[in-house]
Amino acid sequence: MSRRSRLALGAAVLVAAFVLPGAASPAAATTVAAEANLDFWWSKYGVDETHAAGITGKGVKMAVLEEHINPDLPVFAGRNLHISDKPLCKDRPTIAWTTPDEGTRHGTTMTAMVIGNGTGPGKIRGIAPDADVTFYGYGPDTRPCEPDTDTGLTAWGYGVKLAVDDGAKIIFTAISGPGREGDAPAIAYAIAKGAVLVTASANPINTIMYKTNDHGSMNGVISTAAIDAEGALQKQPDGSPWVIPQTTVVAGGMLLPSIGDDNGWDASQTASGSSFASPIVAGMLALAAQKYPESTGNQLVQALISTTNGSEHAPVRTDDGYGYGVAWLPSLLAVDPTSFPDETPLMGKSGGFPTADQIQAAKEQGFIPPADRGRSFDKYDDEQKPAGFDFSGLIVWGVVGLVVIVLLAAAATILIVVAQRRKSGKAPRS
């Protein structure tokens, strides 16, 4: 199927990088095993001790880019949660949503992973509970997401730009979507303004989606993948490790609690997937940003990849699915990010964009829209789905249709003339 023949929802409601309850076997684990794993990363990171020391994310602005959210649940009581009044998709103004569909449960759970207060189903505690979080949503809708912007960005890219304009320091999404050259200006703008971008990679069930050419394949973007309590990657159906080559860091993501089920909000189920890793890493960076308020986004990323696996070291990246290693909160907080260069270390990625020149231009001029907004900026082939309806195909077929109509009309006229001449006894000229 060609790329233009697909109706896409962009980075929004396609396939979440999070195995929701009922979608995969890990969620069916026994209750005892699940309860033993609910907060394995919390204890290993010493999050309670960090909060007791006053490092809670207070004063740090964060942005969540998801589908929609139920902000009225008990888990958000007393937290600094805001819903953006700027829709990412045209004709989708509703972001707060009480129906417990997959998109709402996903967005709600991911946000609670950052600022949850530990009450309600799942008892999710946020890693950066006092952070100032704004939720940017794609809205509950089955129609294609046409970005609410004329900048040439996808809805995800537009969300990144909005979040940067609103002052977000840490921006994360836990939905897997395509990396597109057209979003390079938004990423360059975020890097230039000192923001950090975190995204989740695809899960094993998402093999037809964006395993290699996703948001995380673009320069400057942190790509996260999930590990279990023993540090093992997710498994493919044949039992082999699920390797995402563009992974930056890995973090906990197996058998963790989610909020709600198909019947309502009064239940919790366990789930597994890289989605969990994204808010955990984003929350870690928010804590570091609070402790070291003078650090830039680039320096926070430098510190993140230089303190993996529990110690400070020269960053070394592998392609075995672990990237620079396991993101580690205690060692991250032990290092002053301002000691690192103010430049992103995540260049040379497979997506190839944004370029160093684009980042430099954004530092000097701010956001620079794509020069040619009339064409698709997909760098990749038909594996990718466009973020929104590609109207160029309709234009082409409209022209073809008009030509066909003209030809049919001409043929009909000739037949009428011939018929009339035959009635009058006149033969047509050769």
C-alpha positions in Angstrom: 0.0 0.0 0.0 1.4 3.4 -0.9 2.0 6.1 1.7 -0.5 8.4 0.1 -3.3 5.8 0.1 -3.2 5.7 3.9 -5.2 7.9 6.2 -3.0 8.6 9.2 -3.4 10.0 12.7 0.2 11.2 12.9 2.0 10.6 16.2 -1.3 10.3 18.0 -3.7 7.4 18.1 -2.0 4.8 16.0 -0.1 2.3 18.1 1.0 3.3 21.6 4.4 2.3 22.7 2.8 0.7 25.8 1.3 -2.8 26.0 -2.1 -1.9 27.4 -4.0 -4.5 29.5 -5.3 -7.4 27.3 -2.9 -6.5 24.4 0.0 -8.8 25.3 0.8 -11.7 27.6 2.9 -9.8 30.2 -0.2 -8.1 31.5 -1.6 -11.5 32.4 1.1 -12.2 35.0 0.0 -13.5 38.4 -1.0 -10.9 41.0 1.8 -11.9 43.3 4.5 -11.5 40.7 3.0 -8.2 39.5 2.8 -6.7 43.0 6.5 -7.6 43.5 7.4 -5.7 40.5 5.2 -2.6 40.7 7.9 -0.3 42.0 11.2 -2.1 41.4 12.7 0.9 39.7 11.5 3.2 42.5 13.4 1.3 45.2 16.6 0.9 43.1 16.7 4.6 42.3 16.2 5.6 45.9 13.3 7.9 44.9 12.0 8.2 48.5 15.3 9.4 49.7 15.6 11.9 46.9 12.2 13.3 47.7 13.0 13.5 51.3 16.0 15.6 50.4 13.7 18.1 48.7 14.3 17.1 45.1 10.8 16.6 43.8 10.8 18.5 40.5 9.4 21.6 42.0 9.6 24.6 39.7 10.4 22.5 36.6 8.0 22.8 33.7 7.2 19.6 31.9 5.0 18.8 28.9 3.2 15.5 28.1 2.2 14.8 24.5 -0.4 12.1 24.5 -3.9 11.4 23.1 -6.1 12.5 26.0 -6.4 12.4 29.8 -8.8 12.2 32.7 -7.4 14.9 35.0 -10.2 14.6 37.6 -9.0 11.2 39.0 -7.8 11.0 42.7 -4.2 10.3 41.5 -3.8 13.9 40.4 -5.3 15.6 43.5 -3.0 18.4 44.8 -0.7 18.2 41.8 0.3 20.9 39.3 -1.5 19.5 36.2 -2.7 21.8 33.5 -4.5 21.0 30.2 -3.4 23.0 27.2 -6.2 24.9 25.5 -4.4 24.7 22.2 -5.5 21.5 20.3 -2.9 19.7 18.3 -5.4 18.6 15.7 -8.0 20.7 14.0 -11.6 20.2 15.1 -10.5 18.3 18.2 -10.8 20.8 21.1 -11.6 18.1 23.8 -8.5 16.9 25.6 -9.9 16.1 29.1 -11.9 12.9 28.6 -13.6 10.6 31.1 -14.3 7.6 28.9 -11.8 4.9 29.9 -10.7 4.0 26.3 -7.1 3.0 25.5 -6.0 6.5 24.6 -7.3 8.0 27.8 -6.0 5.3 30.1 -2.6 5.6 28.4 -2.3 9.4 28.7 -3.6 9.2 32.3 -1.2 6.5 33.3 1.9 8.1 31.7 1.1 11.5 33.4 0.7 9.8 36.7 4.1 8.2 36.4 5.5 11.7 36.7 3.2 13.4 39.2 0.9 10.7 40.7 0.1 11.0 44.4 -0.1 7.3 45.1 -3.9 7.2 45.6 -6.6 5.5 43.6 -6.4 2.4 41.5 -2.8 1.4 40.7 -1.5 3.7 43.5 0.9 5.2 41.1 3.5 7.5 42.6 5.1 10.1 40.4 8.9 10.3 40.2 8.7 14.2 40.0 5.6 14.8 42.0 5.9 18.6 42.3 6.8 19.3 38.7 4.5 21.7 36.8 3.0 19.6 34.1 1.0 20.6 31.0 -0.8 18.0 29.0 -1.0 18.5 25.2 -3.5 16.2 23.5 -4.5 14.9 20.1 -8.1 14.5 21.3 -10.5 11.5 21.2 -11.4 11.0 17.6 -11.2 8.4 14.9 -10.8 10.9 12.1 -7.3 11.7 10.7 -5.4 14.2 12.7 -4.9 17.3 10.6 -2.4 19.4 12.6 -3.9 22.7 13.8 -1.1 24.7 12.3 0.2 26.1 9.0 3.8 25.6 9.9 4.3 22.4 7.9 4.8 20.4 11.1 3.1 17.2 12.1 0.8 17.2 15.2 3.7 15.9 17.2 6.1 18.5 15.9 3.5 21.2 16.6 3.1 19.9 20.1 6.8 20.2 20.7 6.8 23.8 19.4 3.8 24.7 21.6 5.5 23.2 24.7 8.7 25.1 24.0 6.8 28.3 23.6 5.0 27.7 26.9 8.4 27.3 28.6 8.7 23.5 29.0 12.1 22.3 30.1 11.3 18.6 29.7 9.0 17.3 26.9 8.0 13.7 26.6 5.7 11.4 24.8 5.1 7.7 25.3 3.5 7.1 21.9 5.5 5.7 19.0 5.3 7.7 15.8 7.2 8.3 12.6 10.3 10.5 12.4 9.8 13.1 9.7 12.2 15.6 8.2 9.4 18.2 8.3 9.5 18.1 12.1 13.2 19.0 12.2 12.6 22.7 12.7 10.6 22.0 15.9 13.3 19.7 17.3 16.0 22.3 16.4 13.9 25.0 18.1 13.5 22.9 21.3 17.3 22.2 21.5 18.1 25.8 20.8 15.7 26.9 23.6 17.3 24.5 26.1 14.5 21.9 26.2 14.9 18.1 26.4 12.9 15.7 24.2 12.1 12.2 25.4 10.2 9.6 23.5 9.3 5.9 23.8 10.3 3.3 21.2 8.1 0.7 19.6 7.2 -2.6 21.4 7.5 -6.1 20.0 3.8 -6.0 19.0 4.5 -2.9 16.9 6.8 -4.6 14.4 4.9 -3.1 11.5 5.2 0.3 12.9 8.2 2.6 13.5 10.9 0.3 14.9 13.8 2.1 13.3 12.4 5.3 11.8 10.6 6.7 14.7 10.8 10.0 16.7 13.8 8.6 18.5 15.7 8.2 15.3 15.9 12.0 14.9 18.9 13.9 16.2 18.7 15.4 19.6 15.8 13.2 20.8 16.2 10.7 23.7 14.8 7.3 22.7 13.9 5.1 25.6 13.3 1.3 25.8 12.0 -0.9 28.6 13.8 -3.4 30.8 12.6 -5.7 33.6 13.7 -5.9 37.3 16.7 -8.0 36.2 17.7 -5.6 33.5 16.6 -7.7 30.6 15.1 -6.2 27.4 11.6 -7.0 26.2 11.3 -10.3 24.3 10.2 -11.0 20.8 7.7 -13.8 20.3 10.6 -16.2 19.6 12.2 -15.3 22.9 15.0 -13.2 21.6 15.7 -9.7 22.9 13.7 -6.9 21.3 16.5 -4.5 20.1 15.8 -1.0 19.0 19.0 0.2 17.4 18.5 3.9 18.1 17.9 3.5 21.8 19.5 6.2 23.9 18.9 4.7 27.4 16.7 2.0 29.0 14.6 2.2 32.1 12.0 0.2 34.0 8.9 -0.8 32.0 7.8 -4.3 32.8 4.8 -5.3 34.9 4.0 -1.8 36.2 0.5 -0.6 37.2 -1.9 1.2 34.9 -5.0 3.2 35.7 -8.4 2.0 34.7 -9.7 -0.8 32.5 -12.4 -1.2 29.8 -15.1 -1.0 32.4 -14.1 2.1 34.2 -11.6 3.9 36.4 -12.0 1.9 39.6 -9.6 -0.8 38.6 -5.9 -1.2 37.8 -4.1 -3.8 35.7 -0.4 -4.4 35.2 1.2 -3.7 31.9 4.6 -3.7 30.1 6.2 -1.6 27.5 8.6 1.1 26.6 6.0 3.8 27.3 6.8 3.5 31.0 10.5 4.2 30.4 9.7 7.6 28.8 8.1 9.3 31.8 10.6 7.7 34.2 13.5 9.1 32.3 11.7 12.4 31.8 11.0 12.6 35.5 14.7 11.8 36.3 15.7 14.8 34.1 13.2 17.0 35.9 14.7 16.2 39.2 18.2 16.9 37.9 16.9 20.2 36.4 15.6 21.2 39.8 18.8 20.4 41.6 20.9 22.1 39.0 18.7 25.0 37.7 21.5 26.6 35.7 21.9 23.5 33.5 20.7 23.6 29.8 18.8 20.8 28.1 21.9 19.7 26.3 23.9 19.5 29.5 21.1 17.4 31.1 21.3 15.0 28.2 25.1 14.9 28.5 24.8 14.1 32.2 22.2 11.4 31.5 24.3 9.4 29.1 27.5 9.9 31.2 26.0 8.5 34.4 24.2 5.3 33.3 24.6 2.0 35.1 25.3 3.7 38.4 28.5 5.6 37.8 30.0 8.6 36.0 32.0 7.7 32.9 32.8 8.6 29.4 29.6 7.8 27.4 29.9 4.7 25.3 27.0 3.7 23.1 26.1 0.2 21.8 23.6 -1.1 19.3 22.5 -4.0 21.4 19.3 -2.3 22.5 20.7 -0.7 25.6 22.1 2.4 24.0 24.3 4.2 26.5 23.0 2.0 29.3 20.5 2.0 32.1 19.4 5.5 33.2 20.3 5.8 36.8 18.9 8.5 39.1 21.4 8.5 42.0 24.5 8.9 39.7 22.7 11.4 37.6 22.0 13.6 40.6 25.5 13.3 41.8 27.0 15.1 38.8 26.6 18.8 38.0 25.4 18.9 34.4 27.0 22.4 33.9 30.3 20.6 33.8 29.4 19.3 30.4 29.4 21.1 27.0 26.2 22.9 26.0 25.7 20.9 22.9 23.6 17.9 22.2 25.5 14.6 22.1 22.7 12.9 20.2 23.8 13.8 16.6 24.6 11.4 13.8 21.4 9.4 14.3 19.7 7.4 11.5 17.1 10.1 10.9 19.7 12.6 10.1 17.6 15.7 11.1 17.8 18.3 12.5 21.2 19.1 11.2 23.8 21.1 13.2 23.1 24.0 10.8 19.4 23.9 11.6 20.1 23.9 15.3 22.5 26.8 15.0 20.0 28.7 12.9 17.3 28.2 15.5 19.6 29.6 18.2 20.0 32.7 16.1 16.6 33.1 14.6 14.1 31.1 16.6 11.7 28.7 15.0 12.2 28.5 11.2 9.3 26.8 9.3 10.2 24.5 6.5 10.9 26.4 3.3 8.7 24.2 1.1 5.4 23.5 2.9 3.6 22.1 -0.2 5.4 18.8 -0.3 5.8 15.9 2.1 8.9 16.0 4.2 9.1 12.3 4.8 12.7 11.2 4.6 11.6 7.6 4.6 9.8 5.3 2.2 6.3 3.8 2.2 6.9 2.2 5.6 6.0 5.5 7.1 2.5 7.0 7.6 2.1 10.8 7.2 0.9 12.7 10.2 -2.4 14.0 8.7 -4.2 13.7 5.5 -2.0 14.1 2.4 -4.2 16.1 0.1 -1.8 16.0 -2.8 -3.2 12.7 -4.0 -6.7 14.1 -4.1 -5.4 17.0 -6.3 -3.8 14.6 -8.8 -6.9 12.4 -9.0 -9.1 15.5 -9.3 -7.2 16.6 -12.4 -7.4 13.1 -13.9 -11.1 13.0 -13.2 -11.6 16.3 -14.9 -9.8 15.2 -18.0 -11.9 12.0 -18.1 -15.1 14.0 -17.8 -14.1 16.2 -20.7 -13.2 13.2 -22.9 -16.5 11.5 -22.1 -18.4 14.7 -22.9 -16.6 15.0 -26.2 -17.4 11.3 -27.0 -21.0 11.8 -26.2 -21.2 14.8 -28.4 -19.8 12.9 -31.3 -22.2 10.0 -30.8 -25.2 12.5 -30.8 -24.0 14.1 -34.0 -23.6 10.8 -35.7 -27.0 9.6 -34.6 -28.7 12.8 -35.9 -27.0 12.6 -39.3 -28.0 9.0 -39.7 -31.6 10.0 -39.0 -31.4 12.7 -41.7 -29.8 10.2 -44.1 -26.4 11.8 -44.1 -23.3 9.7 -43.7 -20.5 11.1 -41.6 -17.4 12.3 -43.4 -14.3 10.1 -43.2 
